[in-house]
Amino acid sequence: MRDLVKAVEQSQLRTDLPKLDIGDFVKLHLRITEGQRERIQVFDGIIIALSGKGLSETVTVRRMSFGVGIERVIPVNSPTISKIEVVRKGVVRRAKLYYLRERSGKAARVKERLAIKK
């Protein structure tokens, strides 16, 4: 029975998405259905938490909009995600960045990981 569940989960996993890490600044392209029409909405922000694994893996993305913090918890393998772009890689030393909720402005910045030159 476990093998059957594992096989079904493997068929549902998405392989077209980039590797996500805590502190990354990402653009989520979400498919929104309004009645008969469908459109793509971009939600960009910093990944403050990753939880779960396999089909139940979720990502928490936080952004500031007009001085108000907005967080979305989105299943990584959801069919509503059309594309994920990693804009910047962040350097953090925590598994969860919940401390960013109390900070604003320059205090809420995350250092950028620079590419290694070869």
C-alpha distances in whole Angstrom, upper triangle without the diagonal:
4,5,5,6,9,10,11,13,14,16,17,19,23,24,28,29,31,30,31,33,34,38,37,39,37,38,35,36,34,34,35,36,39,39,39,40,38,39,38,39,39,39,40,40,39,35,35,32,28,25,22,20,17,17,19,22,25,29,32,35,38,42,45,47,50,50,47,43,41,37,34,30,28,25,25,23,24,26,29,30,32,33,33,37,37,41,42,40,41,41,40,40,37,34,34,38,38,42,43,43,46,48,49,51,52,50,47,47,44,46,45,44,46,45,46,48,48
4,5,5,6,8,10,11,12,14,16,17,20,22,26,26,28,27,28,29,31,34,34,36,34,35,33,33,32,32,34,35,38,39,39,39,37,38,37,37,37,36,37,37,36,32,32,28,25,22,18,16,14,15,16,19,22,26,29,32,36,39,42,44,48,47,44,41,38,34,32,28,26,22,22,20,22,24,27,28,30,31,31,34,34,38,38,36,37,38,37,36,34,30,31,34,35,39,40,40,43,44,46,48,49,47,44,44,41,42,42,40,42,42,42,45,45
4,5,5,6,9,10,10,12,14,15,19,20,24,25,27,26,27,29,31,35,34,36,34,35,32,33,32,32,34,35,38,39,39,39,36,37,36,37,37,36,37,37,36,32,33,30,26,23,20,17,14,15,17,20,23,26,30,33,36,40,43,45,49,48,45,42,39,36,33,29,27,23,23,20,22,24,27,27,29,30,30,33,34,37,38,36,37,38,37,37,35,31,32,36,37,40,41,41,44,46,47,49,49,48,44,44,41,42,41,40,42,41,41,44,43
4,5,5,6,9,10,11,13,15,18,20,23,25,27,27,28,30,32,35,35,36,34,34,32,32,30,30,32,32,36,36,36,36,34,35,34,35,36,35,37,37,36,33,33,30,26,24,20,18,15,14,17,20,23,26,30,33,36,39,43,44,48,48,45,42,38,35,32,28,26,22,22,19,21,22,25,26,28,29,30,33,34,37,38,37,38,39,38,38,36,32,33,36,37,41,41,41,45,46,47,49,50,48,45,45,42,43,42,41,43,42,43,45,45
4,5,5,6,9,10,11,13,16,18,22,22,25,24,25,27,29,32,32,33,31,32,29,29,28,28,29,30,33,34,34,34,32,33,32,33,33,32,34,34,33,29,30,27,23,20,17,15,12,11,13,16,19,23,26,29,33,36,39,41,44,44,41,38,35,31,28,25,22,19,19,16,18,19,23,23,25,27,27,30,31,35,36,34,35,36,35,35,33,29,30,33,33,37,38,38,41,42,44,46,46,45,41,41,39,41,39,38,41,40,41,44,44
4,5,5,6,9,10,11,14,16,20,20,22,21,23,25,27,30,30,31,29,30,27,28,27,27,30,30,34,35,35,35,32,33,31,32,32,31,32,32,31,28,28,25,21,19,15,13,10,10,13,15,18,22,25,28,32,35,38,40,44,44,41,37,34,31,28,24,22,18,18,15,18,19,22,23,24,25,25,28,29,33,33,32,33,34,33,33,31,27,28,31,32,36,36,37,40,41,43,44,45,43,40,39,37,38,37,35,38,37,37,40,40
4,5,5,6,9,10,14,15,19,20,22,22,24,26,29,32,31,32,30,30,28,28,27,27,29,30,33,34,34,34,31,32,31,32,32,32,33,33,32,29,30,27,24,22,18,15,12,12,15,17,20,23,27,29,33,36,40,41,45,45,42,39,36,32,29,26,23,19,18,15,18,19,22,22,24,25,25,28,29,33,34,33,34,35,35,35,33,30,31,34,35,38,38,39,42,43,44,46,46,45,42,41,38,40,38,37,39,37,38,40,40
4,5,5,7,9,13,15,18,19,22,22,23,26,28,31,30,31,29,29,26,26,24,24,26,26,30,31,30,31,28,29,28,29,30,30,31,32,31,28,29,26,23,21,17,15,11,10,13,16,19,22,25,28,31,34,38,39,43,43,40,37,34,30,27,24,21,17,17,13,15,16,19,20,21,23,24,27,28,32,34,32,34,35,35,35,33,29,30,33,34,37,37,37,41,42,43,45,45,44,40,40,38,39,38,37,39,38,39,41,41
4,5,5,6,10,13,16,16,19,19,20,22,24,28,26,28,26,26,23,23,22,22,24,25,29,30,30,30,27,28,26,27,27,27,28,28,28,24,26,22,19,17,14,11,7,6,10,12,15,18,22,24,28,31,34,36,40,40,37,34,31,27,24,20,18,14,13,10,13,14,17,18,19,20,21,24,25,29,30,29,30,32,31,31,29,26,26,29,30,34,34,34,37,38,39,41,41,40,37,37,34,36,34,33,35,34,36,38,39
4,5,5,9,10,14,15,17,17,19,22,24,27,26,28,25,25,23,23,22,23,26,27,30,31,31,31,28,28,27,28,27,27,28,28,28,25,26,23,20,18,15,12,8,8,12,13,16,19,23,25,29,31,35,37,40,41,38,35,32,28,25,22,19,15,14,11,14,15,18,18,19,20,20,23,24,28,29,28,29,31,31,31,29,26,27,30,31,34,34,35,38,39,40,41,42,41,37,36,34,35,33,32,34,32,34,36,36
4,6,8,10,13,15,18,19,20,23,26,29,27,28,25,25,23,22,21,21,24,25,28,29,28,28,25,26,25,26,27,27,28,29,29,26,28,25,22,20,18,15,11,10,14,15,18,20,24,26,30,32,36,37,41,41,39,35,32,29,26,23,20,16,14,11,13,13,17,17,18,19,20,23,25,28,30,29,31,33,33,34,32,29,29,32,33,36,36,36,40,41,41,42,43,42,38,38,35,37,35,33,35,34,35,37,37
4,7,10,12,13,16,17,18,21,24,27,25,26,23,22,19,19,18,18,20,21,25,26,26,25,22,23,22,23,23,24,25,26,26,23,25,22,19,18,15,13,9,7,11,12,15,17,21,23,26,29,32,33,37,38,35,32,29,25,22,19,16,12,11,8,9,10,13,14,15,16,17,21,22,26,28,27,29,31,31,32,30,26,27,29,30,33,33,33,37,37,38,39,40,39,36,35,33,34,33,32,34,33,34,37,37
4,7,9,10,13,13,15,18,20,23,22,23,20,20,17,18,17,18,21,22,26,28,27,26,23,23,21,22,22,22,23,23,23,20,22,20,16,15,13,10,7,6,10,10,13,15,19,20,24,27,30,32,35,36,33,30,27,24,21,18,15,11,9,6,9,10,13,13,14,14,15,18,19,23,25,24,25,27,27,28,27,23,24,26,27,31,30,31,34,35,36,37,37,36,33,32,30,31,29,28,30,29,31,33,33
4,6,7,10,11,13,17,19,22,19,20,17,17,15,15,15,16,19,21,25,26,26,25,21,21,19,20,19,19,20,21,21,19,21,19,16,16,15,12,10,9,12,11,13,14,18,19,23,25,28,30,33,34,32,29,26,23,20,17,14,11,8,6,8,9,12,10,11,11,12,15,16,20,22,21,23,26,26,28,26,23,24,25,27,30,29,30,34,34,34,35,35,35,31,30,28,29,27,26,28,26,28,31,31
4,6,8,10,12,16,19,21,19,20,17,18,16,16,17,18,21,24,27,29,29,27,23,23,20,21,20,21,21,22,22,19,22,20,17,18,17,14,11,12,15,13,15,16,19,20,24,26,30,31,35,35,33,30,28,25,22,20,16,14,11,9,12,12,15,13,12,11,12,14,15,19,21,20,22,25,25,27,26,23,24,26,28,31,30,31,35,34,35,35,35,35,31,30,27,28,26,24,26,24,26,28,28
4,7,10,12,16,19,21,18,18,15,15,13,13,15,16,20,22,25,28,27,25,21,20,17,19,18,18,19,20,20,19,22,21,18,19,19,16,14,14,17,15,16,16,19,19,23,24,28,29,33,33,32,29,26,24,21,20,16,14,11,10,12,12,14,11,10,8,9,11,13,17,19,19,21,24,25,27,27,24,25,26,28,31,29,30,34,33,33,33,33,34,30,29,26,27,24,23,24,22,24,26,27
4,7,9,12,15,17,14,15,12,12,11,12,13,15,19,21,25,28,27,25,21,20,17,17,16,16,16,17,17,15,18,17,15,16,16,14,13,13,15,13,13,13,16,16,19,21,24,26,29,30,29,26,23,20,18,17,14,12,9,9,11,12,13,10,9,7,6,9,10,14,15,15,18,21,22,24,23,21,21,22,24,27,25,27,30,30,30,30,30,30,26,25,23,23,21,20,21,20,23,25,26
4,6,10,13,14,11,13,10,12,11,13,15,18,21,24,28,31,30,28,24,22,19,19,16,16,15,16,15,13,17,16,14,16,17,15,15,16,17,14,14,13,16,15,18,20,24,25,29,29,28,25,23,21,19,17,15,14,10,12,14,15,16,12,12,9,7,8,8,11,13,12,15,17,19,21,21,19,20,20,23,25,24,26,29,28,28,28,28,28,24,22,20,20,18,16,18,17,19,21,22
4,7,10,12,10,12,11,13,13,16,18,20,24,27,30,33,33,31,27,25,22,21,19,18,16,16,14,12,15,14,11,14,15,13,13,15,16,12,13,12,15,15,18,20,24,26,29,29,28,25,23,20,18,17,15,14,11,12,15,17,18,15,15,12,10,10,9,12,12,11,13,15,16,18,17,15,17,18,21,23,22,24,27,27,27,27,27,26,23,21,18,19,16,15,17,16,18,20,22
4,7,9,7,10,9,11,12,15,16,20,22,26,29,32,32,30,26,24,21,20,17,15,14,13,11,8,11,10,8,11,13,12,14,15,15,11,11,9,11,11,14,17,20,23,26,26,25,21,19,17,15,14,13,13,10,12,15,17,17,14,15,13,9,10,8,11,11,9,11,13,13,15,15,13,13,14,17,20,18,20,24,23,23,24,23,23,20,18,15,16,14,14,16,16,18,22,23
4,6,6,9,10,13,14,17,19,23,25,28,31,35,35,33,29,27,24,22,19,17,15,13,10,7,9,9,8,11,13,13,15,17,16,13,12,10,11,11,14,16,20,22,26,25,24,20,19,16,16,15,14,15,12,15,18,20,20,17,19,16,12,12,10,12,11,8,8,10,10,11,11,9,11,11,15,17,16,18,21,21,22,22,21,20,17,16,13,13,12,12,15,15,17,21,23
4,6,9,10,14,15,19,20,23,25,29,32,35,36,34,30,28,24,22,19,17,14,11,8,5,6,6,7,11,14,15,17,19,17,14,12,9,9,10,11,14,17,20,24,22,21,18,17,14,15,14,14,15,14,17,19,22,22,19,21,18,14,14,11,13,11,9,7,8,7,9,8,7,7,8,11,13,12,15,18,17,18,19,19,17,14,13,10,12,12,12,15,17,19,23,25
4,7,9,13,15,18,20,24,26,29,32,35,36,34,30,28,24,22,18,16,13,9,6,5,6,8,10,14,17,18,21,22,20,17,15,11,11,10,10,12,15,18,21,20,19,16,16,14,15,15,16,17,16,20,21,24,23,20,21,18,15,14,11,11,9,7,5,6,6,9,9,9,9,8,11,12,11,13,16,15,16,16,15,14,11,10,7,8,9,10,13,15,18,22,24
4,6,10,12,15,18,21,24,27,30,33,34,31,28,25,21,19,16,14,10,8,6,6,8,10,11,15,18,18,20,21,20,17,15,11,11,9,11,12,15,18,21,21,20,17,16,15,15,15,15,17,15,18,19,22,21,17,18,15,11,10,7,8,6,5,5,8,9,13,13,12,12,11,14,15,13,16,19,17,17,17,17,16,13,11,9,10,8,9,12,14,17,20,23
4,7,10,13,16,20,21,25,27,31,32,29,26,22,19,16,13,11,7,5,4,6,10,12,13,17,20,21,22,23,22,18,16,12,12,9,9,10,13,15,18,18,18,15,14,13,14,15,15,17,15,19,19,21,19,16,17,14,10,9,6,6,5,6,7,11,12,16,16,15,14,13,15,16,13,16,18,17,16,16,15,16,12,11,9,11,9,11,14,15,19,21,24
4,6,10,12,16,18,22,24,28,28,26,22,19,15,13,10,8,6,6,6,7,11,13,13,17,19,19,20,20,20,17,14,11,11,8,10,10,14,15,19,19,19,16,14,13,12,13,13,15,13,16,16,18,16,13,13,10,7,6,4,5,7,9,10,14,15,18,18,17,16,15,17,19,16,18,21,19,19,18,19,19,16,14,13,14,13,14,16,17,20,23,25
4,6,9,13,15,19,21,25,25,22,19,16,12,10,6,6,4,7,9,10,14,15,16,19,21,21,22,21,21,18,15,12,12,9,11,11,14,15,18,19,18,16,14,13,12,14,13,15,13,16,15,16,14,11,11,8,6,5,7,7,10,12,14,18,19,22,21,20,19,18,20,21,18,19,23,21,20,20,20,21,18,17,16,18,16,17,19,20,23,25,28
4,6,10,12,16,18,22,22,19,16,13,10,8,6,5,6,8,11,11,14,15,15,17,19,19,19,18,18,15,13,11,11,9,11,12,15,16,19,20,19,17,14,13,11,12,10,12,10,12,12,12,10,7,8,6,5,7,9,10,13,15,17,20,21,24,22,21,19,19,20,22,20,20,24,23,22,22,23,24,20,19,19,21,19,20,22,22,26,28,30
4,7,9,13,16,19,19,16,13,10,6,6,5,7,9,12,14,15,18,18,18,20,21,21,21,19,19,18,15,14,15,13,15,15,17,17,21,22,21,19,16,15,13,14,12,13,12,13,12,11,9,6,6,5,6,8,11,13,16,18,20,24,24,27,26,24,23,22,23,26,23,23,27,26,25,25,26,27,23,23,22,24,22,23,25,25,28,30,32
4,6,10,13,16,16,14,10,8,5,5,6,7,10,13,16,16,18,19,18,20,20,21,20,18,18,17,14,13,14,13,15,15,18,18,21,23,21,19,16,14,12,12,10,11,11,12,10,9,6,5,6,7,9,12,14,16,19,21,22,26,26,29,27,25,23,23,24,26,24,23,27,27,26,26,28,29,25,25,24,26,25,26,28,28,31,34,35
4,7,10,13,13,10,7,6,5,6,9,11,14,17,20,19,22,22,21,22,23,23,22,19,19,19,17,17,17,16,19,19,21,20,24,26,24,22,18,17,14,15,12,13,13,13,10,8,5,6,6,9,12,15,18,19,23,24,26,30,30,32,31,28,27,27,27,30,27,27,30,30,29,30,32,32,29,28,28,30,29,30,31,31,34,36,38
4,6,10,11,8,6,5,6,7,10,12,15,18,21,21,23,23,23,24,24,25,24,21,21,21,18,18,18,17,19,19,21,20,22,25,22,21,18,17,14,16,13,15,16,16,12,11,7,9,10,13,15,18,21,22,25,27,28,32,32,34,32,30,28,28,27,30,28,27,30,30,29,30,32,33,29,29,29,32,31,32,34,34,37,40,42
4,6,7,6,4,7,9,10,14,15,19,22,25,25,27,26,26,26,27,27,26,23,23,23,21,21,22,21,22,22,24,23,25,28,25,24,21,20,17,18,16,17,18,18,14,12,9,12,13,16,18,21,24,26,29,30,32,35,35,38,36,33,31,31,31,34,31,30,33,34,33,33,36,36,33,33,33,36,35,36,38,38,41,43,45
4,6,5,6,8,11,12,15,17,21,24,27,27,29,29,29,29,30,30,29,26,26,26,24,24,24,23,24,24,25,23,25,27,25,25,22,22,19,20,19,20,22,21,18,16,13,16,16,19,21,24,27,28,31,33,34,38,38,40,38,36,33,33,32,35,33,31,34,35,33,34,37,37,34,35,35,38,37,38,40,40,44,46,48
4,6,8,11,14,15,19,21,25,27,30,30,32,32,32,32,32,32,31,28,28,28,27,27,27,26,28,27,29,26,28,31,29,28,25,25,22,23,22,23,24,23,20,18,15,18,19,22,24,27,30,31,35,37,38,41,41,44,41,39,37,36,36,38,36,34,38,38,37,38,40,41,38,38,39,41,40,42,44,44,47,49,51
4,7,10,14,16,20,22,26,29,32,32,34,34,33,33,33,33,32,28,29,29,28,28,29,28,29,29,31,28,31,33,31,31,27,27,24,25,23,24,25,24,20,17,15,18,18,21,24,27,30,32,35,37,39,42,42,45,43,40,38,38,38,41,38,37,40,40,39,40,42,43,39,40,40,42,41,42,44,44,47,49,50
4,7,10,13,16,19,23,26,29,29,32,32,31,32,32,32,31,28,28,28,27,27,27,26,27,26,28,26,28,31,29,29,25,25,23,24,22,23,23,23,19,16,14,16,16,19,22,24,27,28,32,34,36,39,40,43,41,38,36,36,36,38,36,35,38,38,36,37,39,40,37,37,37,39,38,39,41,41,44,46,47
4,7,10,13,16,19,23,26,26,28,28,28,29,29,29,28,25,25,25,23,23,24,23,24,24,26,24,26,29,27,26,23,23,20,21,19,20,20,19,16,13,11,13,12,15,18,20,24,25,28,30,32,36,36,39,37,35,33,33,33,36,33,32,36,35,34,34,36,37,34,34,34,36,35,36,37,37,40,42,44
4,7,10,13,16,20,23,23,26,27,26,28,28,28,27,25,25,24,22,22,22,20,22,21,23,21,23,26,25,24,21,21,18,20,18,19,19,19,16,14,11,12,10,13,16,17,21,22,25,28,29,33,34,37,35,33,31,31,31,33,31,30,33,33,31,31,33,34,31,31,31,33,31,33,34,34,37,39,41
4,7,10,13,16,19,20,23,24,23,25,26,26,25,23,23,22,20,19,19,17,19,18,20,19,22,24,23,22,19,18,16,18,15,17,16,17,14,13,9,9,8,10,12,14,17,18,21,24,26,29,30,33,32,30,28,27,28,30,28,27,30,30,28,28,30,31,28,27,27,29,28,29,30,30,34,35,37
4,7,10,13,17,18,20,21,22,23,25,25,25,23,23,21,19,17,17,14,15,15,16,15,18,20,19,18,15,15,13,15,14,16,16,17,15,14,10,10,10,11,12,13,16,16,20,22,24,27,28,31,29,28,26,25,25,27,24,24,27,26,25,25,27,28,24,24,24,27,25,27,29,29,33,35,37
4,6,10,13,15,18,19,19,22,24,24,24,23,22,20,18,15,15,12,13,12,14,13,16,19,18,16,14,14,12,14,13,16,15,17,15,15,12,10,10,9,9,10,13,13,16,18,20,24,24,28,26,25,23,22,23,25,22,21,25,24,22,22,23,25,21,21,21,23,22,23,25,26,29,31,34
4,7,10,12,14,16,17,19,21,22,23,22,21,18,15,13,12,9,9,8,11,11,14,16,15,13,10,10,9,12,11,14,14,16,15,16,12,11,12,11,10,11,12,12,15,17,18,21,22,25,23,22,20,18,19,21,18,18,21,20,19,19,21,22,18,18,18,21,20,22,24,25,28,31,33
4,7,9,12,15,16,19,21,22,23,23,22,19,16,12,11,8,8,7,10,10,14,15,14,12,10,10,10,13,12,15,15,18,17,18,15,13,14,12,10,9,10,9,11,13,14,18,18,22,21,20,18,16,17,19,16,16,19,18,17,16,18,19,15,14,15,17,16,18,20,21,25,28,30
4,7,9,12,14,17,20,21,23,23,21,18,15,11,9,6,5,5,8,10,14,14,13,10,9,9,10,12,13,16,15,18,18,20,17,15,16,14,11,11,10,10,10,12,12,15,15,18,17,17,15,13,14,15,12,13,16,15,14,14,15,15,12,11,11,14,14,16,19,20,24,27,30
4,6,9,11,15,18,20,22,22,20,17,14,10,8,5,5,7,10,13,16,15,14,11,11,9,11,12,13,16,15,18,19,21,19,17,18,16,12,12,10,10,9,10,9,12,12,15,14,13,11,9,11,13,10,11,15,13,13,14,14,14,10,9,9,12,12,14,17,19,22,25,28
4,6,8,11,14,16,18,18,17,13,11,7,6,5,6,9,13,16,19,18,17,13,12,9,10,10,11,13,12,16,17,19,18,15,18,15,12,12,10,11,11,10,9,12,11,13,12,10,9,8,10,12,11,12,16,15,16,17,17,16,13,12,11,13,13,14,18,19,22,25,28
4,7,10,14,16,19,19,17,14,11,8,6,6,7,10,13,16,19,18,16,12,12,9,10,10,12,14,14,18,19,22,20,18,21,19,16,16,14,15,14,13,11,12,10,12,9,8,6,5,6,9,8,10,13,13,14,16,17,15,11,12,11,14,15,16,20,21,24,28,30
4,6,10,13,16,16,14,11,8,6,5,7,9,13,16,19,22,21,19,15,14,10,11,9,11,12,12,16,17,20,19,18,20,19,16,17,15,17,16,14,13,14,12,13,10,7,5,7,8,11,11,12,15,16,18,20,20,18,15,16,14,17,17,18,22,23,25,29,31
4,7,9,12,13,11,7,6,5,6,9,12,16,19,22,25,24,22,18,16,13,12,9,10,10,9,13,15,18,18,16,19,17,15,16,15,17,17,15,14,15,13,14,11,8,8,10,12,15,15,16,19,20,22,23,24,22,19,19,16,19,19,19,22,23,25,29,30
4,7,10,11,8,6,5,7,8,12,15,18,22,24,28,27,24,20,18,15,13,10,10,10,10,13,14,18,19,17,20,19,17,19,18,21,20,19,18,19,17,17,14,10,10,12,13,17,17,18,21,22,24,26,27,25,22,22,20,22,22,22,26,26,28,32,33
4,7,8,6,4,6,9,11,15,18,22,25,27,31,30,27,24,21,18,16,12,12,9,10,11,14,17,18,17,21,20,18,21,20,23,23,21,21,22,20,20,17,13,13,16,17,21,21,21,25,26,28,30,30,29,25,26,23,25,25,25,28,28,30,33,35
4,6,6,4,8,11,14,17,20,24,27,29,33,32,30,26,24,20,18,14,13,10,10,10,13,17,18,17,20,19,18,20,20,23,23,21,21,22,21,21,18,15,16,19,20,23,24,24,28,29,30,32,32,31,27,27,25,26,26,25,28,28,29,32,33
4,6,6,9,12,16,19,22,25,29,31,35,34,32,28,26,22,19,16,14,10,9,8,12,15,17,16,18,18,17,20,20,24,24,23,24,25,24,24,22,18,19,22,23,27,27,27,31,32,33,35,35,34,30,30,27,29,28,27,29,29,30,33,34
4,6,9,12,15,18,22,25,28,30,34,34,31,27,24,21,18,14,12,8,8,6,9,12,14,14,16,17,17,20,21,24,25,24,25,27,26,26,24,20,20,23,24,27,27,27,31,32,33,35,35,34,31,31,28,30,29,29,31,31,32,35,36
4,6,10,13,16,19,23,26,28,31,31,28,25,22,18,15,12,10,7,8,8,9,13,15,15,18,18,17,21,21,24,25,24,24,25,24,24,22,18,18,20,21,24,25,24,28,29,31,33,33,32,28,29,27,29,28,28,31,31,33,36,37
4,7,10,13,17,20,24,26,29,29,26,23,20,16,14,10,9,6,6,7,10,13,14,13,16,16,15,18,18,21,21,20,20,22,20,21,18,15,15,17,18,22,22,22,25,27,28,30,30,29,25,25,23,25,25,24,27,27,29,32,34
4,7,10,13,17,20,22,26,25,22,19,16,13,10,6,5,4,5,8,9,13,13,12,15,15,13,16,16,19,20,18,19,20,19,20,17,14,13,15,15,19,19,19,22,23,24,26,27,26,22,23,21,23,23,23,26,27,29,32,34
4,6,10,13,17,19,23,22,20,16,14,10,8,6,5,6,6,10,11,14,14,12,15,14,12,14,13,16,16,15,15,17,16,18,15,12,11,12,13,16,16,16,20,20,21,23,24,22,19,19,17,20,19,20,23,24,26,30,32
4,7,10,14,16,19,19,16,12,10,7,6,4,6,9,10,13,14,17,15,14,17,16,13,15,14,16,16,16,15,17,16,17,14,12,10,10,10,14,12,12,16,17,18,20,21,20,16,17,16,19,19,20,23,25,28,31,33
4,7,11,13,16,16,14,10,8,6,5,7,8,11,11,15,15,17,15,13,16,15,12,13,12,13,14,14,13,16,15,17,15,14,11,10,11,14,11,12,15,15,16,17,18,18,14,14,14,17,17,18,22,23,26,29,32
4,7,10,13,12,10,7,6,4,7,9,11,15,15,19,18,21,18,16,19,17,15,15,14,14,14,15,14,16,15,18,16,15,12,10,10,12,9,9,12,12,12,14,15,15,11,12,12,16,17,19,22,24,27,30,33
4,6,10,10,8,6,5,7,9,12,14,17,18,21,20,22,19,18,19,18,15,15,15,14,14,16,15,17,17,20,18,18,15,13,12,14,10,10,13,12,11,11,14,14,10,11,13,16,17,19,22,24,28,31,34
4,7,6,5,4,6,9,12,15,17,21,21,25,24,25,22,21,23,21,19,18,18,16,17,18,17,20,19,22,21,21,18,15,14,14,11,10,12,11,8,9,12,13,10,12,14,17,18,21,24,26,30,33,36
4,5,5,6,7,10,13,16,18,22,23,26,24,26,22,21,23,22,20,20,20,18,19,21,20,23,23,26,24,24,21,18,17,18,14,13,15,14,11,12,15,16,14,15,17,21,21,25,27,29,33,35,38
4,6,8,10,14,16,20,22,26,27,30,28,29,26,25,26,25,23,23,23,21,22,24,23,26,25,28,27,27,24,21,20,20,16,15,16,15,12,12,15,17,15,16,19,22,24,27,29,32,35,37,41
4,7,10,13,16,20,22,26,27,30,29,30,27,26,28,27,25,24,23,22,22,24,22,24,23,26,24,25,22,18,17,17,13,12,12,11,8,9,13,14,12,15,18,21,23,26,28,31,35,37,41
4,6,10,13,17,19,23,24,28,26,28,25,24,26,25,23,23,23,22,22,24,22,24,23,25,23,23,20,17,15,15,13,10,11,11,10,11,15,15,13,16,18,22,23,27,29,32,35,38,41
4,7,10,13,16,20,21,25,23,25,23,21,24,23,21,21,20,20,20,21,19,21,20,22,20,20,16,14,12,13,10,7,10,10,9,11,14,14,11,14,16,19,21,24,27,29,33,36,39
4,7,10,13,17,18,21,20,22,19,18,21,20,18,19,19,19,19,20,19,22,21,23,20,20,16,14,13,14,12,10,13,13,12,15,17,17,14,16,17,21,22,24,27,29,33,36,38
4,7,10,13,15,18,17,19,17,16,19,18,16,17,17,18,18,19,18,20,19,21,18,17,14,12,11,13,11,10,13,14,14,16,19,18,14,16,17,20,21,23,26,28,31,34,37
4,6,10,12,15,13,16,13,13,16,16,14,16,16,18,19,19,19,21,20,22,19,17,15,14,13,16,14,13,17,18,18,20,22,21,17,19,19,22,22,24,27,28,31,35,37
4,7,9,12,11,14,13,12,16,16,14,17,17,19,20,19,19,21,20,21,19,16,13,14,13,17,16,15,18,20,20,22,24,23,19,20,20,23,23,24,27,28,31,35,37
4,6,9,8,11,9,9,12,13,12,15,16,18,19,19,20,22,21,23,20,17,16,16,16,20,19,18,22,23,23,25,26,25,22,22,21,24,23,24,27,28,31,34,36
4,6,5,9,9,9,12,13,12,16,17,19,21,20,21,23,22,24,21,18,17,18,19,22,21,21,25,26,26,28,29,28,25,25,23,26,25,25,28,28,31,34,35
4,6,9,9,8,11,10,9,13,14,17,18,18,19,21,21,23,21,17,17,18,19,23,22,22,26,26,27,28,29,28,24,24,22,24,23,23,25,25,28,31,32
4,7,9,8,10,11,11,15,16,20,21,21,22,25,24,26,24,21,20,22,23,27,26,26,30,30,30,32,32,32,28,28,26,28,26,26,28,28,30,33,34
4,5,6,9,11,12,15,17,21,23,23,24,27,26,28,26,23,22,23,24,27,26,26,29,30,30,31,33,32,28,28,27,29,28,28,30,30,32,35,36
4,5,7,10,12,16,18,21,24,24,26,29,29,31,29,26,25,26,27,30,29,28,32,33,32,33,35,35,31,31,29,31,30,30,32,31,34,36,37
4,6,9,11,15,18,20,23,24,25,28,28,31,29,26,25,25,25,29,27,26,30,30,30,31,32,32,29,29,28,30,28,29,31,31,34,36,38
4,6,7,11,14,16,19,20,22,25,25,28,26,24,22,23,24,27,25,25,28,28,28,29,30,30,26,26,25,27,25,25,27,27,30,32,34
4,7,10,14,16,19,21,23,26,27,30,28,26,25,25,27,29,27,27,31,31,30,30,31,32,28,27,26,28,25,26,27,27,30,31,33
4,7,10,12,16,17,20,23,24,27,26,24,23,23,25,28,25,26,29,29,28,28,29,29,26,24,23,24,22,22,24,23,26,28,29
4,7,9,12,13,16,19,20,23,22,21,20,20,22,24,22,23,26,26,25,25,25,26,22,21,19,21,18,19,20,20,23,25,27
4,6,9,11,14,17,19,22,22,21,21,20,22,24,22,23,26,25,24,23,23,24,21,19,17,18,16,16,17,17,20,22,24
4,6,7,10,14,16,19,19,18,18,17,20,22,19,21,24,23,22,21,21,22,19,16,14,15,12,12,14,14,17,19,21
4,7,10,13,16,19,20,20,19,18,21,22,19,21,24,22,20,19,19,20,17,14,13,13,10,11,12,13,16,19,21
4,6,10,13,16,17,17,18,16,19,20,17,20,22,20,19,18,17,18,15,12,10,9,7,8,9,10,14,16,19
4,7,10,13,14,15,15,14,18,18,17,20,22,20,20,19,17,18,15,12,9,8,6,5,8,9,12,15,18
4,6,10,11,12,13,11,15,15,14,17,19,17,17,17,15,15,12,10,6,6,5,5,9,11,14,17,20
4,7,9,11,13,11,15,15,14,18,19,17,18,18,16,15,13,11,7,5,6,5,9,12,14,17,20
4,6,8,9,8,12,12,12,15,17,15,17,18,16,14,12,11,7,7,9,9,13,15,17,21,23
4,7,9,9,12,12,13,16,18,17,19,20,18,16,14,14,11,11,13,12,16,18,19,23,25
4,5,6,9,10,11,14,16,16,18,20,19,16,14,14,12,13,15,15,18,21,22,26,28
4,7,9,11,13,15,17,17,20,22,21,18,16,16,14,15,16,16,20,22,23,27,29
4,6,8,10,11,14,14,17,19,19,16,14,15,13,15,17,18,21,23,25,29,31
4,5,6,8,11,11,13,15,15,13,10,11,10,13,15,16,20,22,25,28,31
4,5,6,8,10,13,15,16,13,11,13,13,16,18,20,24,26,28,32,35
4,5,6,7,10,13,14,10,9,11,12,15,18,20,23,26,28,32,35
4,5,5,8,10,11,8,6,8,9,13,16,18,22,24,27,31,34
4,6,8,11,13,11,8,12,13,17,19,22,25,28,31,34,37
4,7,11,12,9,8,12,14,18,21,23,27,30,32,36,39
4,7,8,6,5,9,11,15,18,21,24,27,30,33,36
4,6,6,5,8,12,15,18,21,24,27,30,33,36
4,5,6,7,11,14,16,20,22,25,28,31,34
4,5,6,9,11,14,17,19,23,26,28,32
4,6,9,11,14,17,20,24,26,29,32
4,7,10,13,16,19,22,25,28,31
4,7,9,13,15,19,22,24,28
4,6,9,12,16,18,22,25
4,7,9,13,15,18,22
4,6,9,12,15,19
4,7,9,12,15
4,6,9,13
4,6,9
4,6
4
